[in-house]
Amino acid sequence: MTIAMVEDEPKILASWVKILATFPDFACIGTCASGEEALQRFPAMQPEIVLMDIFLPRMSGIDCTSQLKDLLPGTRVLILTSVSDDELIFQALQAGADGYLLKSTSPAELHASLRELLKGGAPMTGAVAHRVVSYFRRQGRQRDEALNLSAREEEVLVWLSKGLGNKEIANRMDLSLDTVNTYLKRVYKKLHVHSRTEAVVRYARSNPEQRWLSPD
């Protein structure tokens, strides 16, 4: 199985290449020190797996992953970096990365991850997987909270999305201004937000199928 690697630190790169050489079922066929170089060279190499660092000179590994996936849709890209920041993890996965490992990964763990990758898995270092699971649990709770809105509260949100003010909403719904304000307070509390914009965005994310048409 062929592997290529993108890593700009020569000592780190040499260390990983040495480790890869100990895997009898994998062969490292090329290395690059930048994303730009990888985009130029890897399409001709057709590696089955690319090990990608994130922090590269000029183009980031995340940007390189996105472009490389367009050029080599069948190639699996495994992020191999030293940072487990939530934002970077999800940016990498959204860019098309097939897995995310930290550089603290042992040779045995790397080998197992490479095998898992070829079987269609999405290997992640334990700490990274925990962050991903926690994120989706939070998203699930937020969705549940949004779904607990009453019909009237949802209606208020629809009018908010149309840019109507509280007084206009009261007129449309044939309610008093105080009642509309009360509904808004309940919505803010349930969705854990503090502004009209936050409320609309949070509910829209929790209800992607919502068409945001006016209730009448």
N, C-alpha and C positions, 0 to 999 in steps of 0.2 A: 504494500500500500504506500503510495507516494505522499510525502509531506513537504511543504515549503513553509518558510518562516519569515516574519517581519519583525525585526528587533534592531534598535539603533545602538545599543550598548555592546561593543565588541566582546567584552569578557562574558557578559550574560549570554550573548548569542553563542559563543564558543561552548559554554557550559551546557546549554540546551542541546546543541548539535551532538555533543559527546554523549549525552543521555540518550538521545534518539538513536544513536549508533548501536546502543545495546539492545534495541528492540529488534528481534530477528524478523518480525513480520511487517516492519515499516522501514522506509528508506527516505532520508531527507535529500531531496533533489535540487534544492535551491534556497538561498537566503537573500533577504534584502534589508537595507538599513532605513528605508523610507517608504511611505505609501505610494509616492509617485513612481518609484522604481518598481515596486510590486505590480502596479497597474500596467507597466510596460512589459515586464518580463513574464509574469505568471500565466497570462493567456496562452503563450506558446508552450509552456511547461505542462499545463493541464494537471496541476496537483489535485489529488483527491481531498486533501485536508490542508488548510492554511492555519498556522498558529500566528495570531496577531496581537502585538502589543498595542496599547491605546495611546500612550504618550510618545509620539514620534515627532521629528522635526517637521515643521510646516503642516502638512496634512495629518490629521489625527487618524488613529487606527479605526475609529468608528466611521469616519468619512470614507476611508479606504475600503472598509468592509462593505459599505453600501454600494460603492462603485464596482467593487470586485464581484459582487453578487450579480450585477447586471452583465458583466463580461463572462463570468463562469458560474451560471446558475446551479450547476451540479456539484460544485465544490463546496465542501463544508468548512466554515470558518469558526475556529475555536479561539476565543479571546484568552490571552495569557498575560495577565497584568498584575501589578502589585496593589491595586486599589479596588475596594469593594463598595465604593460610593453608590448609593441608591440611584442617583440620577444617571451616572455613567452606565450602570448595569442595564437600565431600561432603554437608554439611548442605543446601547450596543445591540440589544435584542431587537429593538425596532428597526435597526439598520440591517438586520438579517443574520446576525451572529447565531450560530447553532449551539453555542455553549459558552460558559464563562468560568475560567479557572484562575486562581491566584498563583503567583510565582512561588508561593510557599508549598505548592503541591509537590508531593514526593514522586520520584520516578515511577514507582508502582502505581500510584494514583493516576499519573499522566497516561501510562500505558492502558490502564483500565478505561480511562475516559476516551481515549482514541478508539478503542474497540467498541465502546458504547456508541460513540458518534457514528461509526460505520453501520451500526445496526439500526440507526434512525433515532437514537436517543439524544438528549440534550444535557450533556454532563455539566455539572456546576459544583464548585467547591461548596462544602457544607454551609459555610457562613453566607455565601451568596444565595444558595437555595433557600435558606431560612428567610433572607430578606425578601425574596420573590414571593414566597408563601405568605409572609406577613402582609405584604402589599395587597395581594388579592383578597386576603381576609378583611383588610380594612375597606377595600372596595366593596366587598360583599355586605359589610355592615352598613356602609353608606347607602348602598342600593336598598337594603331592607328599610332603613330609616326613611328614605325618600318614598318608598312604596307605602309607608304608613300614613302618608298625608291624606287628609279627608278630601272628598270631591271638591268642596268649596275652596280648600287650601290650594289644590292643584289648579283650580280655575283662576285663582288670584295669580299664580305663577305664570299661567299662559298669558294673562293680560300684562304682567310685568315684562314678559319677553317681547311684547309688542311695543314696549316703551311708554305705556300709559302711566300717569301719575296716580297717586292714591285716590284723589277726588274723582278722576275719570273712571277708575276701576269701580268706585262706589256707585257711580251713576250707571255704568254698564251692568253691574250685578244687582242693582236696585237695593243697595244696602247703605247703611249710614257710614260716614267716614270713620267713626270710632270702631265699627265692626270690622271694616277692612284693615285698620291698624292692628286690631287684635289678631286677625288671621295672619297678618305678616309676622307678628311677634312669635306666633306658634310655628310658622314656617322656619324662621330664623333659628329657633330653638331646636327643632327637629333635625334640621340640616347642618347645625353647628356652623352657621355663617353669621356675618355681621352687616351685610349690605345686600341691596337688591341684585346687583350684578353677580355676586357670589352665589346667591340663592338660585338664580336662573342657570348658571353654569353647573353648579353641583347637581341640580335636578336633571339637566340635560344629559350629563355624563352617566347618571344612574339609570336613565331611561332613553337609551339610544334609539329605540323604536318610536318614541314620541314624535309626532309630526309637527307639533307646535302650531296647530291651527287654532283659530279663535273658537271658543266653546259654543258659539251659536252658528 
